[in-house]
Every structure is written in structure tokens, then in C-alpha cells.
């Protein structure tokens, strides 16, 4: 039949609808649905450029009502508990008492995600970013420096992973925003030290090279960006080599020491883009480390879950330097915030940065268990360095 007649053919249209309804149902609910409605049927629809499935939102969906009765708001710890963090699991151990069925859902999700292959975890940049965080979740074992063998350090690494996840959620909501590297005021005359997570650096290098290949294959990679991305990948690869030397107690060369001292500055230069047009794309808020993203909406309470990074925390650890001497080292670490906010008042980066300066929310309770409150309050605010 001619195209015009086909549009008026109710039998044909009905058959098309039935065919579409047989397609895979949405795994994530992104709209208001009532208890008496079938979520999969209500949320299924045709979208020209629909939102992408992401594993962390799927985890949230499986751990709130109606999958877990009356649990209205998830937490970032849910994600990392499913991903295998024993400390996240420890902090959430009483959740099943409040919401029966929670542990069953966690077990189901762990089995589901445990069956995924490396191919699944490297299918795109989003999945590979999450995969890069996994080594941070495992407690350090014999062979790692002494300062990494405590629960406090494992919690610090969980905070780092949580903050990186918050940055990921931010960047996939606000595509125009750029991230910069923080420069800490550490004297360059002292020997540096790399936090020895070689597998993390290896996966970050793979993440960058996946981006290079993906953009290149689509004809979207500018030569200037290709050079910068390649150099960033090489930085991660060099940090991987140095961290392996540290774990194996191999002496660092003068070249290694010099590279450590220059690494932060190199990443900052490589992560910036010196172009007048670029300056028009960014705002003053982009010059700050603190970013925010709302990741879950509860229509019952009309609240959303906000997750964000704040100003970096200063951390002190005792390390063995390249000559075998013990030294007190000073560095920076991510800070992580998670709180509820009215859904009509979802925060922008500018509003979040203003809140941090004037009325900062409390840190998550699980972080305060290992971070003395006095120390947290004493940490100064640090902004991104002006380029």
C-alpha cells in the first residue's frame, strides 16, 4: 500500500506496535511509575536518541522500591558493594534489617555482575572507567607499604573510587564540562612518591587509548587532541612502571624521581587546551575541582540523590623513599559528598561550589568513622590552579 494509506491502516499499525513491544524491555526506570503499573510496559517507548543504559543506575533500580520494599533512596555504597568492596559491604551490613530483601538483591546483583567478562567491562568508556576503579576496592595485602594495610587506607581508597564515580556521573550529564588536574603546593625539591596501584594506572591508560581509537575511527579526533591524549596515556604507563618498582623495592632512578615530581604538572598541561575558542566553552565553575550530579529521583518524597566531589583533602603518610629512608609524605586525595536535595532544586556546579564555601553538607557517615572530625574540619579549601 502507498505510504499515505499505510498510516491509516489500523491493522498494520497495531501489528507494528505488537512487534515493538516484543523488543527488550528497559532495565532502568527514568520516569514516575505507580505501584499498580507494570514498570517495563510503562517505560518502554521509541526514542530517537534515548539515554544509554549504565550499570550503576541499574544497580540503583534493583535496590529501591518496588524491588526492595519501601527503600526510597539508594546510596553510592550500593554500587561499590555490588562491585565487591568489602568495606562498602561492611558499612551496609545493617541495611537488610531496615529493608528486608536488600541482601537478597545484593547477592543477585553480585552474581549477575560477577558473570561479566573483560569484554563487557571494556565495551565503552563509561564501563571501562568503572572497571578502572576496581583495584581500589580491594584491601592491600602483604607486599604493599605499611600505610596501605589499614582499614583507614581502604576507606580512603573507597572515597577515591566514590569521588571518581561522582565525576563520571557529572561528566555524562553535562558533556560540555571539562576536568582539570589539581596542583598541590608540594615543594618540588623533595623526592616524590607514587601511590602504588599499577593495575589502576594500566586501566586508565587503556581508557585513554580506547578514547583515542573510538574518536579516530569516527573521524572525530583532532590532531592536537590526539597528541595530548597519547601523552596522557604514556604518563599513566610510566606511573605504572614506577609503582611496580616501589612495590618490588627496586631503587628508583634519578629519572624516575624527576618524572614523579613533574607528573602532576604534566597532566595539568595536557588536560588543558590553549585555544581562545575553548575559553568560550567553559565557565569559572570549570576551574574548580568540585562538581555535582543528581543520580536518582524519588517521586514519593520529591527528593533526589546528589553525589559530588568537593575540595581535595590533604593526606600524610610515612613512605620509604628511593634511598630506603622513611619520610613523611604529603599529598592530596579526593573528597566525596552524598546527600538528598529537593527535586525542584537540583544543583548546578556553581550552586554546589557556593554551598561548599558557605554551608557545606556533612560528609557521609561512613567516611567519618575513619576520618577524625577535627582533622576533616582543619583541611583547607583548595581550588584548581588557574591556567
Beta strands, then each sheet from edge to edge (+ up, - down):
strand 1: 291-298
strand 2: 303-309
strand 3: 313-320
strand 4: 326-333
strand 5: 336-342
sheet 1: 1+ 2- 5+
sheet 2: 3+ 4-
end
